[in-house]
Amino acid sequence: MKKEFLKLLKQDEEVQKAILTLCNRKSFDTSKEQDWQEKLETLEQTNKELLQENKELLQKLHNLETKYSQSQETLKLCQKNSADLLAVYEKYLQLSFDTKDSLKGLFKDDSNAITFFGAAIQEKNIDKFWEYIKNEIIEEKNSDISTLVEMFDILFAVYLKIFPHYCKNNVTIGEKFDPQKHIKTSNSNTSGKVSAIVLAGWKNSQTDKIVKQTIVKID
């Protein structure tokens, strides 16, 4: 009975039209759903890209703010230490061409005292400047060594104001040579006592860990 009823329904023209309409509507609904799904995926991708762009812009803004803050600090330091600034820059100008050429990687803009000073008191540059002077002292070939040491002493005094958790190593004339604290000059005795402090070293005042050993002459 059920089969015969279904057979009659299939033969009915109106029923067939109704079935066709339902099928078309379902097909349309499926197509519409796919269309909305594609639009949603596009929006999600756009949103993801915008979030990334916003993140990059915020990072750039942070970098600019950091640079501005650093430039302001440099300006304040220059104002507070104007005499030292001019003194060390004048000494720099007195250096030989070869020495200044060797230092151009540290002091990239030496066109005026302010830009020179701003680069010179950066932590990484103080470290590199010390290493350069140390090597020149050990090799004993540079006629500018005394001027370089004077420059370093001035810059280092300002550096300690910026980074108060550092302090000079406590080294005194007459103390016994200690390779943990000292680096001896090439014209020193193998062992003995400190007869001269050639280049200051420093340590972390909070941990007492030595950052740079003091270069000394041993007699």
LINQUILIN-V702498 format. One record per residue. N is the residue number from 0. SS is DSSP state (h for helix, s for strand, l for the rest). PHI is phi as a letter, one per 20 degrees, with the letter a starting at -180 (NA if undefined). NEAR is the number of other C-alpha atoms within 12 Angstrom. Layout:
BEGIN
n->N ss->SS phi->PHI near->NEAR
n->N ss->SS phi->PHI near->NEAR
END
This chain:
BEGIN
n->0 ss->l phi->NA near->7
n->1 ss->h phi->f near->8
n->2 ss->h phi->f near->9
n->3 ss->h phi->f near->10
n->4 ss->h phi->f near->11
n->5 ss->h phi->f near->13
n->6 ss->h phi->f near->13
n->7 ss->h phi->f near->15
n->8 ss->h phi->f near->17
n->9 ss->h phi->f near->17
n->10 ss->h phi->e near->14
n->11 ss->l phi->f near->14
n->12 ss->h phi->f near->12
n->13 ss->h phi->f near->13
n->14 ss->h phi->f near->16
n->15 ss->h phi->f near->17
n->16 ss->h phi->f near->15
n->17 ss->h phi->f near->15
n->18 ss->h phi->f near->17
n->19 ss->h phi->f near->15
n->20 ss->h phi->f near->14
n->21 ss->h phi->f near->14
n->22 ss->h phi->f near->14
n->23 ss->h phi->f near->14
n->24 ss->h phi->f near->14
n->25 ss->h phi->f near->14
n->26 ss->h phi->f near->14
n->27 ss->h phi->f near->14
n->28 ss->h phi->f near->14
n->29 ss->h phi->f near->14
n->30 ss->h phi->f near->14
n->31 ss->h phi->f near->14
n->32 ss->h phi->f near->14
n->33 ss->h phi->f near->14
n->34 ss->h phi->f near->14
n->35 ss->h phi->f near->14
n->36 ss->h phi->f near->14
n->37 ss->h phi->f near->14
n->38 ss->h phi->f near->14
n->39 ss->h phi->f near->14
n->40 ss->h phi->f near->14
n->41 ss->h phi->f near->14
n->42 ss->h phi->f near->14
n->43 ss->h phi->f near->14
n->44 ss->h phi->f near->14
n->45 ss->h phi->f near->14
n->46 ss->h phi->f near->14
n->47 ss->h phi->f near->14
n->48 ss->h phi->f near->14
n->49 ss->h phi->f near->14
n->50 ss->h phi->f near->14
n->51 ss->h phi->f near->14
n->52 ss->h phi->f near->14
n->53 ss->h phi->f near->14
n->54 ss->h phi->f near->14
n->55 ss->h phi->f near->14
n->56 ss->h phi->f near->14
n->57 ss->h phi->f near->14
n->58 ss->h phi->f near->14
n->59 ss->h phi->f near->14
n->60 ss->h phi->f near->14
n->61 ss->h phi->f near->14
n->62 ss->h phi->f near->14
n->63 ss->h phi->f near->14
n->64 ss->h phi->f near->14
n->65 ss->h phi->f near->14
n->66 ss->h phi->f near->15
n->67 ss->h phi->f near->14
n->68 ss->h phi->f near->14
n->69 ss->h phi->f near->19
n->70 ss->h phi->f near->20
n->71 ss->h phi->f near->16
n->72 ss->h phi->f near->22
n->73 ss->h phi->f near->29
n->74 ss->h phi->f near->22
n->75 ss->h phi->f near->19
n->76 ss->h phi->f near->27
n->77 ss->h phi->f near->29
n->78 ss->h phi->f near->18
n->79 ss->h phi->f near->15
n->80 ss->l phi->c near->27
n->81 ss->h phi->f near->21
n->82 ss->h phi->f near->19
n->83 ss->h phi->f near->28
n->84 ss->h phi->g near->35
n->85 ss->h phi->f near->24
n->86 ss->h phi->f near->25
n->87 ss->h phi->f near->35
n->88 ss->h phi->f near->35
n->89 ss->h phi->f near->22
n->90 ss->h phi->f near->28
n->91 ss->h phi->f near->36
n->92 ss->h phi->f near->25
n->93 ss->h phi->e near->20
n->94 ss->l phi->f near->25
n->95 ss->l phi->f near->18
n->96 ss->h phi->g near->15
n->97 ss->h phi->f near->14
n->98 ss->h phi->f near->27
n->99 ss->h phi->f near->26
n->100 ss->h phi->f near->16
n->101 ss->h phi->f near->20
n->102 ss->l phi->e near->29
n->103 ss->l phi->f near->22
n->104 ss->l phi->f near->19
n->105 ss->l phi->e near->29
n->106 ss->l phi->d near->31
n->107 ss->l phi->f near->19
n->108 ss->l phi->d near->19
n->109 ss->l phi->d near->24
n->110 ss->l phi->f near->16
n->111 ss->l phi->b near->19
n->112 ss->h phi->f near->29
n->113 ss->h phi->f near->31
n->114 ss->h phi->f near->24
n->115 ss->h phi->f near->33
n->116 ss->h phi->f near->44
n->117 ss->h phi->g near->36
n->118 ss->h phi->f near->34
n->119 ss->h phi->f near->39
n->120 ss->l phi->e near->40
n->121 ss->l phi->f near->28
n->122 ss->h phi->g near->22
n->123 ss->h phi->f near->16
n->124 ss->h phi->f near->26
n->125 ss->h phi->f near->34
n->126 ss->h phi->f near->25
n->127 ss->h phi->f near->24
n->128 ss->h phi->f near->34
n->129 ss->h phi->f near->37
n->130 ss->h phi->f near->27
n->131 ss->h phi->f near->28
n->132 ss->h phi->f near->37
n->133 ss->h phi->g near->34
n->134 ss->h phi->f near->22
n->135 ss->h phi->f near->27
n->136 ss->h phi->f near->31
n->137 ss->h phi->f near->23
n->138 ss->h phi->f near->15
n->139 ss->l phi->l near->16
n->140 ss->l phi->d near->16
n->141 ss->l phi->e near->24
n->142 ss->l phi->f near->19
n->143 ss->l phi->e near->26
n->144 ss->h phi->g near->29
n->145 ss->h phi->f near->23
n->146 ss->h phi->f near->29
n->147 ss->h phi->f near->37
n->148 ss->h phi->f near->32
n->149 ss->h phi->f near->26
n->150 ss->h phi->f near->35
n->151 ss->h phi->f near->39
n->152 ss->h phi->g near->30
n->153 ss->h phi->f near->31
n->154 ss->h phi->f near->41
n->155 ss->h phi->f near->36
n->156 ss->h phi->f near->27
n->157 ss->h phi->f near->33
n->158 ss->h phi->g near->32
n->159 ss->h phi->f near->25
n->160 ss->h phi->f near->19
n->161 ss->h phi->f near->21
n->162 ss->l phi->d near->21
n->163 ss->l phi->f near->17
n->164 ss->l phi->e near->18
n->165 ss->s phi->d near->26
n->166 ss->s phi->b near->29
n->167 ss->s phi->f near->30
n->168 ss->l phi->f near->26
n->169 ss->l phi->e near->20
n->170 ss->l phi->c near->31
n->171 ss->l phi->c near->23
n->172 ss->l phi->f near->20
n->173 ss->l phi->o near->17
n->174 ss->l phi->f near->21
n->175 ss->s phi->f near->24
n->176 ss->l phi->f near->31
n->177 ss->l phi->c near->23
n->178 ss->l phi->f near->21
n->179 ss->l phi->f near->19
n->180 ss->l phi->d near->29
n->181 ss->s phi->d near->37
n->182 ss->s phi->c near->33
n->183 ss->s phi->e near->34
n->184 ss->l phi->f near->31
n->185 ss->l phi->f near->21
n->186 ss->l phi->e near->20
n->187 ss->l phi->e near->24
n->188 ss->l phi->f near->18
n->189 ss->l phi->f near->18
n->190 ss->l phi->b near->21
n->191 ss->l phi->q near->21
n->192 ss->s phi->d near->24
n->193 ss->s phi->f near->30
n->194 ss->s phi->d near->24
n->195 ss->s phi->b near->27
n->196 ss->s phi->e near->32
n->197 ss->s phi->e near->37
n->198 ss->s phi->b near->39
n->199 ss->l phi->f near->37
n->200 ss->l phi->d near->37
n->201 ss->s phi->b near->34
n->202 ss->s phi->b near->26
n->203 ss->s phi->e near->21
n->204 ss->l phi->f near->18
n->205 ss->l phi->e near->12
n->206 ss->l phi->d near->12
n->207 ss->l phi->m near->17
n->208 ss->l phi->e near->19
n->209 ss->s phi->f near->23
n->210 ss->s phi->e near->25
n->211 ss->s phi->c near->29
n->212 ss->l phi->f near->32
n->213 ss->s phi->e near->36
n->214 ss->s phi->e near->39
n->215 ss->s phi->c near->39
n->216 ss->s phi->d near->33
n->217 ss->s phi->d near->29
n->218 ss->l phi->c near->22
END
